[in-house]
Amino acid sequence: MTVHRSLWLHESLASETATPLLEGKARADVIIIGGGYVGLWTALRIKELEPSCDVAILERDICGGGASGRNGGFVLTWWPKFPTMAKMFGDSEALRLVRASESAVDALGDFCRENAIDAEFTQAGWLWTATSSAQMGAWEAVVRASERLGLDTFIRLSPHEVARRSGSPVHRAGVVERKAATVQPAALVRGMRNVALRRGVRIYEGTLVRGFARERPVVVTTDSGTITADRAVIAMNAWAASVQELRRSIAVISSDIVATEPIAQRLAEIGWSGGECITDSQMMVCYYRTTRSGRIVFGKGGWGIAYGAGIGPALDRDAGRAHLVEADFRRYYPMLEGVSISDDWCGPIDRTMDGLPLLGRLGGRDHILYGIGWSGNGVGPSYIGGRILASLALGRTDEWSQCALVDRTSRSFPGEPVRFVGGNVVRTAVITKERAEAADRRPPWLAVQLAKLAPSGLEDKE
Ligand SMILES: Cc1cc2nc3c(=O)[nH]c(=O)nc-3n(C[C@H](O)[C@H](O)[C@H](O)COP(=O)(O)OP(=O)(O)OC[C@H]3O[C@@H](n4cnc5c(N)ncnc54)[C@H](O)[C@@H]3O)c2cc1C
């Protein structure tokens, strides 16, 4: 069966040579399971720190076949989670991590430049907006926290300016975060893969890991062979829900995207020509940006919920959910009537309860590490994930292996079938609430109460 690929991957999978399958028995110093941003940043960082380390990446599909080649390409910082981080880790560690996430945006741009990767890196900021009265001021706690620290992270915009920059008066208010960027996500991940290959990382694409022993050395079993290593890194994103120890840490939900045909002239007419990426402030967030070829890529998180670790074809593409996303696009940009949708796709999100990633030692074993739970904000932060996981894999004691994200615990999700049934009830409540709010109606009381049970989203709210 052919896999449904994102527009981004179609644009990026040009003329690369395939990597071999893992066959028979092999050995490596470090095995990484998963060839997305997290796995690749980890491999690249290990090679930077210890060039002689023998690193192998095992990827069931192609590098970027998961979320890294399908996402919206928003390169955001952790500022929207600053209040949560400050509560959990204290102000100074929270600020250190948020600052690191800002540096990650720059580092990503530098990496592309230095390695001649044309990932369309564009640093034009993030417009964090309200599209209903219920969303007004959703950013206040975060913006005020930054202002209290004397930082000019966000620029407060007049309602007129928000509508002008976004190209639609649906946007009633908002702020812009200057640091954020956009990328063509698949060009980035495929570029990273090629740099990793050049730096001596062994990559086995098309190699599905069936399981791994917990003893040291780690023996990993694939469909066609086994590979033994001193250390293993689980960088499997939502697929990590199949790992016993991680099962209850994440819930797998969908994020769905539609892309328009190229409409550069229409974008210029409506005034959305600054390259900003935009979100509204719904729990089921709408996120949208323009591309270099003049398309709008418009996505929404949270329509679909997977049962356990069941990641099937409906998490590659789902026509019904794509229609719902298109409806939001049409609602936000009614003046673009007649513009057609050329592509749609989706992918799985590894949502944690608090919206922050989980990195650490699997069941306390320092030879099996994991970095999961990016919760829909992984393009920029995965760079930090790579630094943390590389330091852990090399047994180093440094600012990364000792940061507050390592070995932290987060509230667990219930086991199945409660998670799936409960998740759908809560999701229905969120939809009911947000539909009422979009129409500036008061949502039903029960929907409001049930919606409070939803895991924390992309951003912190008052
Ligand atoms: C539609 C969508 C839109 C998004 N938009 C944004 C955005 O705009 N900004 C943002 O910051 N984040 C966004 N995200 C999230 C972001 O894409 C992820 O957080 C990020 O890509 C995570 O990287 P990763 O390496 O952990 O995951 P992945 O790229 O998914 O990599 C994990 C890899 O592991 C492989 N794998 C899994 N199981 C096995 C196995 N058993 N054996 C071998 N290989 C295995 C998978 O095939 C996959 O390639 C979005 C996600 C989706 C799905």
The ligand as a Gaussian input file, in Angstrom:
#p B3LYP/6-31G(d) Opt

LIG

0 1
 C        0.336000      17.688000      11.262000
 C        1.328000      18.144000      12.298000
 C        1.600000      19.498000      12.425000
 C        2.552000      19.937000      13.347000
 N        2.906000      21.250000      13.348000
 C        3.940000      21.662000      14.131000
 C        4.444000      22.972000      14.016000
 O        4.012000      23.752000      13.173000
 N        5.442000      23.339000      14.869000
 C        5.970000      22.479000      15.785000
 O        6.868000      22.850000      16.535000
 N        5.541000      21.196000      15.858000
 C        4.568000      20.768000      15.040000
 N        4.180000      19.467000      15.069000
 C        4.904000      18.540000      15.959000
 C        6.287000      18.203000      15.416000
 O        6.190000      17.818000      14.078000
 C        6.885000      17.077000      16.247000
 O        6.886000      17.448000      17.605000
 C        8.315000      16.736000      15.841000
 O        8.394000      16.466000      14.470000
 C        8.760000      15.570000      16.678000
 O        9.919000      15.002000      16.146000
 P       10.211000      13.475000      16.468000
 O       11.552000      13.174000      15.914000
 O        9.951000      13.208000      17.893000
 O        9.050000      12.709000      15.715000
 P        8.908000      12.050000      14.277000
 O        9.323000      12.938000      13.190000
 O        7.525000      11.500000      14.202000
 O        9.944000      10.877000      14.323000
 C        9.697000       9.647000      14.956000
 C       10.080000       8.568000      13.969000
 O       10.097000       7.318000      14.619000
 C        9.777000       6.359000      13.651000
 N        9.367000       5.141000      14.344000
 C        8.292000       5.009000      15.145000
 N        8.211000       3.734000      15.589000
 C        9.273000       3.081000      15.065000
 C        9.714000       1.736000      15.148000
 N        9.059000       0.817000      15.864000
 N       10.843000       1.383000      14.469000
 C       11.527000       2.309000      13.745000
 N       11.123000       3.590000      13.612000
 C       10.021000       3.969000      14.283000
 C        8.651000       7.021000      12.884000
 O        8.456000       6.444000      11.598000
 C        9.100000       8.459000      12.818000
 O        9.753000       8.781000      11.620000
 C        3.209000      18.994000      14.183000
 C        2.912000      17.641000      14.077000
 C        1.995000      17.214000      13.139000
 C        1.713000      15.757000      13.013000

